[in-house]
């Protein structure tokens, strides 16, 4: 049965994405620069890997990877309008489908790199373990999944959790580890990164330095209350990477 939330998801471009998306080369270039900085060393060096962007939206991340030389790119999204926008700027195959159903339909070991920015939190809680299992199954040995999710460890994590009415859940490093272990990932295959300011100019450098002071205060708060820093990932969003052993 279709719910009001499903209707918002299927028309996500009109209800949400259109407010920030611009169908211009300048928009895609600016978005690509930010996304590539965010991926950093987690971007695979092997440009021949098969890539899939889950909930690819208007295709900014696919565009970024294609700009970096990835040739076997693809994306999947439930919103047809977003895919129409993406096809104007990307070459990869884009599929209109449920993200988890599409992932489950792929052959085992068929993907070298999977990205999942701002999608896992949209899944109903009971579907999330399957998401982790199917991602690991679809990865080839040595392949990796990089995801961005709301971080409940942030003092302002609730603002990201409830920013979008279609969000179902927020995560902590602990809850991600639980899900990853249940899916078969070992602890040394799990890594986390903050989504804070990254210096690439004067203004961003100032923001970066200011954030280091703030995160030191947050760490002190946790240390005083709990006797530990709870992992040191405090930004409202966080990145995690899961790698499948080669």
Backbone as JSON, one array per atom type, in Angstrom:
{
  "sequence": "XXXXXXXXXXXXXXXXXXXXXXXXXXXXXXXXXXXXXXXXXXXXXXXXXXXXXXXXXXXXXXXXXXXXXXXXXXXXXXXXXXXXXXXXXXXXXXXXXXXXXXXXXXXXXXXXXXXXXXXXXXXXXXXXXXXXXXXXXXXXXXXXXXXXXXXXXXXXXXXXXXXXXXXXXXXXXXXXXXXXXXXXXXXXXXXXXXXXXXXXXXXXXXXXXXXXXXXXXXXXXXXXXXXXXXXXXXXXXXXXXXXXXX",
  "N": [[0.84, -1.19, 0.0], [0.61, 2.18, -0.88], [1.98, 4.89, 0.84], [1.67, 8.26, 2.28], [4.32, 9.11, 2.72], [5.73, 7.51, 0.91], [4.79, 8.64, -1.44], [5.94, 11.18, -1.33], [8.61, 10.44, -1.54], [8.7, 9.26, -4.11], [8.23, 11.47, -5.65], [10.42, 13.08, -5.26], [12.09, 14.99, -6.41], [10.46, 17.22, -7.03], [9.4, 17.81, -4.49], [11.61, 18.16, -2.83], [14.44, 18.03, -3.85], [14.58, 19.91, -5.93], [14.83, 22.43, -4.83], [17.49, 22.93, -4.29], [18.93, 21.99, -6.43], [20.49, 22.71, -9.57], [20.23, 22.81, -13.02], [22.82, 23.02, -14.41], [26.14, 23.23, -15.8], [27.93, 24.46, -14.1], [26.81, 24.03, -11.56], [27.08, 21.22, -11.33], [29.85, 20.94, -11.48], [30.68, 22.34, -9.17], [29.41, 20.79, -7.19], [30.68, 18.34, -7.65], [33.34, 18.92, -6.95], [33.12, 19.31, -4.16], [32.16, 16.78, -3.33], [34.23, 15.05, -4.11], [36.32, 16.0, -2.54], [35.26, 15.23, -0.11], [35.2, 12.43, -0.3], [37.92, 11.86, -0.6], [40.78, 9.99, 0.28], [39.36, 7.68, 0.25], [38.36, 7.26, -2.23], [38.52, 4.95, -4.8], [41.58, 3.97, -6.38], [41.67, 2.51, -8.67], [40.29, 3.03, -11.62], [38.82, 1.42, -13.25], [36.95, -0.05, -11.96], [33.66, -1.39, -11.44], [31.01, 0.71, -10.68], [28.36, 1.69, -8.5], [25.92, 4.01, -7.68], [23.82, 4.43, -5.09], [20.52, 5.57, -4.73], [20.9, 7.81, -6.46], [19.92, 10.27, -7.18], [20.05, 13.41, -8.72], [22.39, 12.87, -9.96], [24.92, 13.95, -9.28], [27.11, 12.76, -7.89], [27.74, 10.59, -9.52], [28.49, 12.02, -11.79], [30.78, 13.3, -10.76], [32.54, 11.11, -10.4], [32.77, 10.17, -13.0], [34.05, 12.35, -14.13], [36.48, 12.0, -12.93], [37.49, 9.88, -14.28], [36.28, 7.37, -14.07], [34.71, 4.78, -15.77], [32.79, 2.8, -15.76], [30.23, 3.48, -14.57], [27.17, 3.68, -12.69], [23.75, 4.21, -11.63], [20.95, 4.28, -9.34], [17.59, 5.11, -8.62], [14.52, 6.07, -7.02], [13.03, 8.14, -7.9], [11.81, 9.35, -10.8], [11.96, 11.87, -12.03], [14.3, 13.03, -11.0], [16.2, 11.33, -12.13], [15.84, 11.95, -14.82], [16.89, 14.54, -14.84], [19.53, 13.9, -14.18], [20.42, 12.43, -16.4], [21.04, 14.32, -18.28], [23.57, 15.09, -17.75], [25.29, 12.98, -17.12], [26.92, 9.91, -18.15], [26.65, 7.27, -17.39], [24.74, 4.22, -16.79], [21.45, 4.59, -15.7], [18.97, 3.63, -13.44], [15.52, 3.31, -12.86], [14.18, 2.44, -10.0], [13.4, 0.62, -6.93], [15.83, 1.02, -4.45], [16.99, -1.01, -2.77], [15.85, -3.36, -3.82], [16.92, -3.29, -6.4], [19.66, -3.49, -5.82], [19.7, -6.06, -4.7], [19.17, -7.55, -6.94], [21.47, -7.73, -8.42], [24.35, -9.51, -9.67], [26.38, -11.6, -7.55], [29.35, -10.23, -6.22], [29.73, -8.33, -8.24], [30.32, -5.62, -8.21], [32.74, -3.09, -7.73], [32.85, -0.75, -6.34], [30.68, 0.96, -4.28], [28.45, 3.58, -3.64], [26.57, 5.37, -1.23], [25.08, 7.86, -0.48], [23.21, 9.62, 1.77], [20.91, 7.9, 1.85], [20.52, 5.5, 3.34], [19.32, 6.18, 5.73], [16.75, 6.66, 4.93], [15.51, 4.26, 4.66], [13.12, 1.87, 5.88], [13.44, 0.66, 9.21], [13.47, -2.14, 9.49], [14.42, -3.0, 7.06], [17.04, -2.33, 6.86], [19.19, -4.09, 7.81], [19.19, -5.95, 5.66], [20.03, -4.31, 3.61], [22.76, -3.86, 4.25], [23.68, -6.52, 4.1], [23.16, -7.16, 1.39], [24.72, -5.28, 0.1], [27.31, -6.12, 0.81], [27.31, -8.66, -0.39], [27.11, -8.0, -3.11], [29.51, -6.7, -3.56], [32.76, -7.03, -4.97], [35.7, -8.98, -4.1], [37.85, -7.02, -2.13], [36.46, -4.76, -2.77], [34.53, -1.76, -1.95], [32.13, -0.08, 0.12], [30.94, 3.14, 0.49], [29.26, 5.3, 2.57], [27.03, 7.96, 3.52], [25.46, 9.18, 6.39], [22.96, 10.4, 8.78], [24.24, 11.49, 11.9], [23.81, 10.47, 15.03], [25.4, 10.93, 17.21], [26.2, 13.53, 17.24], [25.78, 16.66, 18.95], [23.81, 18.12, 17.72], [22.54, 16.31, 16.16], [19.89, 15.58, 15.9], [18.75, 17.52, 14.3], [19.51, 16.88, 11.71], [18.49, 14.3, 11.53], [15.72, 14.82, 11.57], [15.39, 16.65, 9.57], [14.44, 15.97, 7.07], [11.35, 14.73, 6.13], [11.13, 12.17, 5.21], [13.12, 10.73, 6.38], [13.99, 7.93, 8.36], [15.57, 7.1, 10.47], [18.49, 7.65, 12.54], [22.07, 7.24, 12.92], [24.8, 5.8, 14.82], [28.37, 5.4, 15.26], [28.56, 2.99, 16.68], [26.09, 1.64, 16.13], [26.31, 1.32, 13.38], [28.52, -0.38, 13.27], [27.4, -2.65, 14.49], [25.5, -3.43, 12.53], [27.19, -3.83, 10.34], [28.88, -5.92, 11.22], [26.96, -7.94, 11.55], [26.36, -8.35, 8.9], [28.6, -9.55, 7.98], [31.03, -8.2, 7.78], [34.31, -7.63, 8.99], [35.82, -6.13, 11.94], [38.14, -4.7, 11.24], [37.53, -3.9, 8.73], [35.92, -1.75, 8.8], [35.42, 1.7, 8.81], [35.36, 5.16, 9.86], [34.44, 8.61, 9.29], [34.37, 12.09, 9.87], [32.02, 14.59, 8.67], [32.87, 17.27, 8.44], [34.08, 20.74, 8.15], [36.38, 21.19, 5.45], [39.57, 22.18, 4.69], [40.13, 24.24, 1.92], [40.65, 26.68, 1.09], [40.82, 30.11, 2.26], [38.53, 30.85, 3.85], [37.35, 28.33, 4.35], [39.43, 27.16, 5.72], [39.51, 28.66, 8.07], [37.0, 27.96, 9.11], [37.5, 25.25, 9.49], [39.49, 25.28, 11.5], [38.03, 26.48, 13.56], [36.09, 24.53, 13.93], [37.66, 22.43, 14.95], [38.19, 23.37, 17.48], [35.58, 23.37, 18.56], [34.91, 20.63, 18.38], [36.72, 19.61, 20.15], [35.67, 20.53, 22.53], [33.25, 19.12, 22.57], [34.24, 16.5, 22.73], [35.4, 16.67, 25.25], [33.13, 16.97, 26.81], [31.84, 14.45, 26.48], [33.88, 12.89, 27.59], [33.89, 13.75, 30.24], [31.26, 13.08, 31.06], [30.97, 10.34, 30.37], [33.42, 9.08, 30.59], [34.87, 8.51, 28.35], [35.56, 9.26, 24.87], [33.73, 8.44, 23.02], [34.39, 7.71, 20.4], [34.9, 9.91, 18.71], [33.55, 11.01, 16.46], [31.69, 13.54, 15.51], [30.23, 15.28, 13.88], [27.18, 16.46, 12.25], [26.4, 14.9, 10.1], [27.85, 11.77, 9.09], [30.47, 9.87, 7.55], [30.9, 6.49, 6.53], [32.98, 3.69, 5.78], [32.94, 0.5, 4.36], [34.77, -2.35, 3.74], [35.28, -5.16, 1.66], [36.99, -8.07, 2.23], [39.86, -8.88, 0.29]],
  "CA": [[0.0, 0.0, 0.0], [1.37, 3.42, -0.97], [1.75, 5.82, 1.95], [2.06, 9.63, 1.94], [5.77, 9.21, 2.68], [6.12, 6.93, -0.38], [4.47, 9.61, -2.48], [6.97, 12.22, -1.27], [9.84, 9.85, -2.05], [8.62, 9.06, -5.56], [8.24, 12.79, -6.29], [11.43, 13.75, -4.43], [12.64, 16.17, -7.08], [9.54, 18.35, -6.86], [9.18, 18.14, -3.08], [12.83, 18.35, -2.05], [15.71, 18.27, -4.53], [14.54, 21.06, -6.83], [15.16, 23.67, -4.13], [18.94, 23.14, -4.28], [19.53, 21.54, -7.69], [20.5, 23.6, -10.71], [20.63, 22.02, -14.2], [23.89, 23.74, -15.08], [27.47, 22.64, -15.65], [28.56, 25.06, -12.92], [26.3, 23.31, -10.38], [27.67, 19.88, -11.26], [31.27, 21.08, -11.17], [30.8, 22.71, -7.76], [29.04, 19.62, -6.39], [31.73, 17.33, -7.82], [34.51, 19.31, -6.16], [32.85, 19.03, -2.76], [32.03, 15.34, -3.11], [35.54, 14.43, -4.23], [37.05, 16.33, -1.31], [34.68, 14.44, 0.97], [35.64, 11.05, -0.47], [39.35, 11.84, -0.29], [41.53, 8.76, 0.04], [38.44, 6.55, 0.09], [38.07, 7.09, -3.65], [39.42, 3.92, -5.32], [42.55, 4.37, -7.4], [41.38, 1.74, -9.89], [39.16, 3.64, -12.31], [38.11, 0.42, -14.05], [35.97, -0.74, -11.12], [32.23, -1.14, -11.65], [30.51, 1.56, -9.61], [26.92, 1.92, -8.39], [25.51, 5.03, -6.72], [22.48, 4.12, -4.61], [19.78, 6.82, -4.59], [21.82, 8.72, -7.14], [19.31, 11.58, -7.32], [20.29, 14.11, -9.98], [23.6, 12.34, -10.57], [26.14, 14.71, -9.02], [28.22, 11.9, -7.53], [28.12, 9.86, -10.74], [29.21, 13.01, -12.6], [32.11, 13.49, -10.17], [33.38, 9.95, -10.68], [33.06, 10.16, -14.44], [35.05, 13.39, -14.34], [37.76, 11.48, -12.46], [37.95, 8.81, -15.15], [35.54, 6.12, -13.92], [33.97, 4.53, -17.0], [31.72, 1.82, -15.53], [29.38, 4.07, -13.55], [25.72, 3.45, -12.78], [23.0, 4.75, -10.5], [19.57, 3.83, -9.2], [16.81, 6.02, -7.79], [13.08, 5.84, -7.11], [12.39, 9.35, -8.44], [12.07, 9.43, -12.24], [12.32, 13.24, -12.4], [15.71, 13.22, -10.7], [16.97, 10.6, -13.13], [15.78, 12.74, -16.05], [17.88, 15.6, -14.69], [20.87, 13.31, -14.19], [20.79, 11.96, -17.75], [21.53, 15.45, -19.05], [24.95, 15.4, -17.38], [26.11, 11.79, -16.88], [26.9, 8.88, -19.2], [26.4, 5.94, -16.83], [23.38, 3.66, -16.83], [20.62, 5.0, -14.57], [17.82, 2.74, -13.34], [14.4, 3.77, -12.03], [13.79, 1.26, -9.23], [13.67, 0.6, -5.5], [17.27, 0.87, -4.28], [17.35, -2.31, -2.2], [15.48, -4.4, -4.78], [17.9, -3.26, -7.48], [20.91, -4.03, -5.28], [19.54, -7.51, -4.54], [19.08, -8.2, -8.25], [22.77, -7.75, -9.08], [25.14, -10.73, -9.41], [27.34, -11.56, -6.44], [30.71, -9.81, -6.58], [29.73, -7.62, -9.52], [30.63, -4.21, -8.03], [33.97, -2.78, -7.03], [32.7, 0.46, -5.53], [29.29, 1.34, -4.08], [28.26, 4.78, -2.84], [25.21, 5.45, -0.68], [25.03, 9.12, 0.25], [21.87, 10.11, 2.15], [19.85, 6.95, 1.48], [20.26, 4.43, 4.31], [18.4, 6.72, 6.74], [15.4, 6.68, 4.37], [14.96, 2.91, 4.63], [12.51, 1.39, 7.12], [14.45, 0.02, 10.06], [13.54, -3.59, 9.29], [15.09, -3.29, 5.79], [18.43, -1.89, 6.89], [20.13, -5.22, 7.8], [19.27, -6.5, 4.31], [20.85, -3.38, 2.83], [24.17, -4.16, 4.52], [23.99, -7.85, 3.55], [23.17, -7.14, -0.07], [25.89, -4.51, -0.33], [28.5, -6.98, 0.91], [27.2, -9.72, -1.39], [27.34, -7.46, -4.45], [30.88, -6.23, -3.7], [33.82, -7.97, -5.32], [36.76, -8.96, -3.09], [38.59, -5.77, -2.15], [35.56, -3.65, -3.05], [34.15, -0.98, -0.78], [30.91, 0.72, 0.21], [31.07, 4.39, 1.23], [27.92, 5.84, 2.81], [26.85, 9.12, 4.39], [24.22, 9.03, 7.16], [22.85, 11.29, 9.94], [25.03, 11.03, 13.03], [23.12, 10.74, 16.29], [26.36, 11.32, 18.23], [26.35, 14.98, 17.25], [24.82, 17.36, 19.81], [22.74, 18.62, 16.88], [22.19, 15.24, 15.24], [18.43, 15.52, 15.68], [18.36, 18.43, 13.22], [19.67, 16.14, 10.47], [17.54, 13.19, 11.57], [14.35, 15.28, 11.31], [15.39, 17.66, 8.51], [13.67, 15.43, 5.95], [10.24, 13.94, 6.67], [11.26, 10.78, 4.77], [14.13, 10.04, 7.18], [13.42, 6.96, 9.29], [16.47, 6.73, 11.56], [19.86, 8.16, 12.54], [23.02, 6.18, 13.25], [26.02, 6.08, 15.55], [29.37, 4.41, 14.89], [28.25, 1.7, 17.3], [25.01, 0.95, 15.43], [26.84, 0.9, 12.08], [29.35, -1.57, 13.5], [26.49, -3.78, 14.7], [24.94, -3.84, 11.24], [28.26, -4.33, 9.49], [29.28, -7.23, 11.72], [25.89, -8.89, 11.24], [26.4, -8.62, 7.47], [29.8, -10.32, 7.67], [32.24, -7.39, 7.74], [35.14, -7.68, 10.19], [36.04, -4.8, 12.52], [39.18, -3.98, 10.53], [36.98, -3.49, 7.44], [34.96, -0.68, 9.09], [36.09, 2.96, 9.14], [34.45, 6.31, 9.97], [35.01, 9.93, 9.04], [33.45, 13.21, 10.06], [31.65, 15.42, 7.52], [33.07, 18.64, 8.87], [34.76, 21.63, 7.2], [37.63, 20.71, 4.88], [40.25, 23.39, 4.2], [40.53, 24.34, 0.52], [40.75, 28.12, 0.88], [40.95, 30.84, 3.53], [37.31, 30.73, 4.65], [37.17, 26.95, 4.82], [40.48, 26.9, 6.71], [39.04, 29.26, 9.33], [35.93, 27.1, 9.6], [38.13, 24.01, 9.94], [40.13, 25.53, 12.79], [36.98, 26.71, 14.55], [35.46, 23.24, 14.22], [38.53, 21.65, 15.8], [37.94, 23.83, 18.85], [34.27, 22.89, 19.0], [34.9, 19.18, 18.58], [37.46, 19.36, 21.38], [34.73, 20.74, 23.63], [32.31, 17.99, 22.57], [34.97, 15.34, 23.25], [35.54, 16.85, 26.7], [31.8, 16.7, 27.39], [31.68, 12.99, 26.56], [34.88, 12.35, 28.51], [33.45, 14.03, 31.61], [30.03, 12.36, 31.38], [31.03, 8.9, 30.15], [34.74, 8.53, 30.8], [35.47, 8.23, 27.05], [35.16, 10.23, 23.85], [32.72, 7.82, 22.15], [34.82, 7.5, 19.03], [35.41, 11.11, 18.08], [32.83, 11.4, 15.24], [30.71, 14.42, 16.13], [29.51, 16.12, 12.93], [25.77, 16.09, 12.13], [26.45, 13.75, 9.2], [29.13, 11.07, 9.12], [30.77, 8.91, 6.5], [31.55, 5.25, 6.91], [33.43, 2.84, 4.67], [33.01, -0.94, 4.62], [35.54, -3.0, 2.68], [35.18, -6.61, 1.61], [38.37, -8.58, 2.15], [40.26, -9.38, -1.03]],
  "C": [[0.88, 1.25, 0.0], [0.97, 4.36, 0.17], [2.09, 7.24, 1.5], [3.57, 9.82, 1.86], [6.3, 8.63, 1.37], [5.89, 7.92, -1.51], [5.49, 10.74, -2.51], [8.28, 11.69, -1.86], [9.81, 9.73, -3.57], [8.59, 10.38, -6.32], [9.29, 13.68, -5.62], [12.01, 14.99, -5.09], [11.75, 17.38, -6.83], [9.42, 18.77, -5.41], [10.43, 18.57, -2.34], [14.02, 18.83, -2.88], [15.72, 19.54, -5.37], [14.96, 22.36, -6.15], [16.65, 23.97, -4.14], [19.62, 22.74, -5.58], [19.44, 22.61, -8.76], [20.99, 22.81, -11.93], [21.68, 22.74, -15.03], [25.22, 23.02, -14.87], [28.16, 23.17, -14.4], [28.11, 24.35, -11.64], [26.99, 21.97, -10.24], [29.17, 19.95, -10.94], [31.48, 21.41, -9.7], [30.48, 21.51, -6.87], [30.12, 18.55, -6.46], [32.95, 17.66, -6.97], [34.3, 18.99, -4.68], [32.79, 17.54, -2.46], [33.39, 14.65, -3.18], [36.42, 14.77, -3.04], [36.56, 15.45, -0.17], [35.15, 12.99, 0.89], [37.13, 10.91, -0.16], [40.02, 10.53, -0.66], [40.64, 7.54, -0.05], [37.99, 6.35, -1.36], [39.03, 6.05, -4.21], [40.36, 4.47, -6.38], [42.28, 3.69, -8.73], [40.12, 2.28, -10.54], [38.37, 2.66, -13.16], [37.04, -0.31, -13.25], [34.54, -0.4, -11.53], [31.68, -0.41, -10.44], [28.99, 1.65, -9.67], [26.67, 2.96, -7.33], [24.05, 4.78, -6.35], [21.76, 5.41, -4.23], [20.6, 7.95, -5.19], [21.24, 10.11, -7.34], [19.56, 12.17, -8.69], [21.66, 13.8, -10.57], [24.89, 13.08, -10.28], [27.33, 13.82, -8.68], [28.68, 11.06, -8.73], [28.93, 10.78, -11.66], [30.64, 13.19, -12.08], [33.04, 12.34, -10.5], [33.72, 9.86, -12.16], [34.1, 11.22, -14.79], [36.44, 12.93, -13.93], [38.24, 10.28, -13.26], [37.27, 7.47, -14.97], [34.63, 5.94, -15.15], [32.78, 3.6, -16.8], [30.83, 2.31, -14.39], [27.93, 3.69, -13.77], [25.06, 4.04, -11.55], [21.58, 4.2, -10.49], [18.84, 4.81, -8.28], [15.33, 5.74, -8.02], [12.35, 7.02, -7.73], [12.77, 9.52, -9.91], [12.52, 10.83, -12.65], [13.79, 13.53, -12.12], [16.58, 12.52, -11.73], [16.96, 11.33, -14.47], [16.78, 13.89, -16.0], [19.29, 15.05, -14.81], [21.32, 12.95, -15.6], [21.29, 13.09, -18.64], [23.02, 15.68, -18.82], [25.85, 14.17, -17.19], [25.93, 10.78, -18.01], [26.46, 7.52, -18.68], [24.95, 5.52, -16.93], [22.63, 4.02, -15.56], [19.32, 4.21, -14.59], [16.77, 3.33, -12.41], [13.86, 2.56, -11.29], [13.99, 1.51, -7.74], [15.14, 0.25, -5.3], [17.65, -0.53, -3.8], [17.0, -3.44, -3.15], [16.47, -4.45, -5.94], [19.23, -3.86, -7.02], [20.84, -5.55, -5.17], [19.5, -8.25, -5.87], [20.43, -8.36, -8.93], [23.53, -9.03, -8.76], [26.11, -10.54, -8.25], [28.71, -11.14, -6.95], [30.81, -8.97, -7.83], [30.15, -6.15, -9.42], [31.93, -4.01, -7.26], [33.85, -1.61, -6.09], [31.22, 0.83, -5.49], [29.25, 2.6, -3.22], [26.8, 4.88, -2.43], [25.12, 6.7, 0.19], [23.57, 9.52, 0.49], [20.76, 9.21, 1.64], [19.53, 5.99, 2.6], [19.26, 4.9, 5.37], [16.96, 6.79, 6.24], [14.73, 5.31, 4.41], [14.24, 2.6, 5.94], [13.51, 0.56, 7.91], [14.59, -1.46, 9.79], [14.25, -3.97, 7.98], [16.59, -3.0, 5.83], [19.42, -3.06, 6.99], [20.29, -5.85, 6.42], [20.11, -5.61, 3.41], [22.33, -3.69, 3.01], [24.55, -5.53, 3.94], [24.1, -7.82, 2.05], [24.35, -6.33, -0.61], [27.14, -5.37, -0.27], [28.48, -8.08, -0.15], [27.56, -9.21, -2.78], [28.78, -6.98, -4.65], [31.82, -7.36, -4.12], [34.86, -7.95, -4.21], [37.64, -7.72, -3.24], [37.74, -4.56, -2.42], [35.1, -2.96, -1.79], [32.82, -0.28, -0.99], [31.24, 1.96, 1.02], [29.69, 5.02, 1.34], [28.0, 7.08, 3.7], [25.49, 9.01, 5.06], [24.16, 10.09, 8.26], [23.54, 10.67, 11.15], [24.36, 11.43, 14.34], [24.08, 11.1, 17.42], [26.56, 12.83, 18.29], [25.37, 15.61, 18.23], [23.64, 17.92, 19.04], [22.3, 17.58, 15.85], [20.71, 15.16, 14.95], [18.01, 16.43, 14.54], [18.51, 17.76, 11.87], [18.68, 14.98, 10.41], [16.15, 13.64, 11.14], [14.28, 16.37, 10.23], [14.48, 17.27, 7.36], [12.6, 14.51, 6.51], [10.35, 12.48, 6.27], [12.38, 10.04, 5.5], [13.45, 9.13, 8.2], [14.26, 6.77, 10.55], [17.76, 7.54, 11.45], [20.77, 7.06, 13.05], [24.09, 6.72, 14.19], [27.09, 5.12, 15.02], [29.09, 3.03, 15.46], [27.16, 0.95, 16.53], [25.45, 0.51, 14.04], [27.7, -0.34, 12.23], [28.47, -2.8, 13.73], [25.97, -4.33, 13.38], [26.01, -4.44, 10.34], [28.72, -5.72, 9.93], [28.24, -8.29, 11.38], [25.89, -9.27, 9.77], [27.65, -9.38, 7.05], [31.08, -9.52, 7.55], [32.99, -7.54, 9.06], [35.42, -6.26, 10.68], [37.1, -4.02, 11.76], [38.76, -3.57, 9.12], [36.03, -2.29, 7.58], [35.72, 0.58, 9.48], [35.06, 4.09, 9.11], [35.2, 7.6, 9.71], [33.95, 10.98, 9.29], [33.15, 13.91, 8.74], [31.73, 16.88, 7.92], [33.74, 19.49, 7.81], [36.08, 21.03, 6.75], [38.35, 21.9, 4.25], [40.62, 23.28, 2.72], [40.6, 25.81, 0.11], [40.77, 28.79, 2.25], [39.72, 30.64, 4.4], [37.13, 29.32, 5.2], [38.24, 26.57, 5.84], [40.1, 27.47, 8.07], [37.94, 28.41, 9.94], [36.51, 25.8, 10.16], [38.76, 24.19, 11.33], [39.1, 25.75, 13.89], [36.3, 25.4, 14.92], [36.34, 22.39, 15.13], [38.38, 22.06, 17.27], [36.62, 23.32, 19.38], [34.28, 21.4, 19.26], [35.72, 18.78, 19.81], [36.56, 19.54, 22.6], [33.72, 19.6, 23.72], [32.98, 16.75, 23.14], [35.13, 15.44, 24.76], [34.22, 16.57, 27.41], [31.6, 15.19, 27.55], [32.65, 12.39, 27.57], [34.45, 12.56, 29.96], [32.24, 13.17, 31.98], [30.21, 10.85, 31.37], [32.39, 8.26, 30.38], [35.44, 8.14, 29.51], [34.9, 9.17, 26.02], [34.14, 9.68, 22.86], [33.1, 7.84, 20.67], [35.26, 8.72, 18.26], [34.76, 11.5, 16.77], [31.62, 12.21, 15.67], [29.93, 15.3, 15.16], [28.08, 15.6, 12.73], [25.57, 14.95, 11.13], [27.79, 13.06, 9.39], [29.24, 10.15, 7.91], [31.26, 7.62, 7.13], [31.91, 4.47, 5.66], [33.51, 1.4, 5.15], [33.75, -1.58, 3.45], [35.39, -4.52, 2.79], [36.58, -7.16, 1.37], [38.65, -9.15, 0.76], [40.81, -10.8, -0.93]]
}
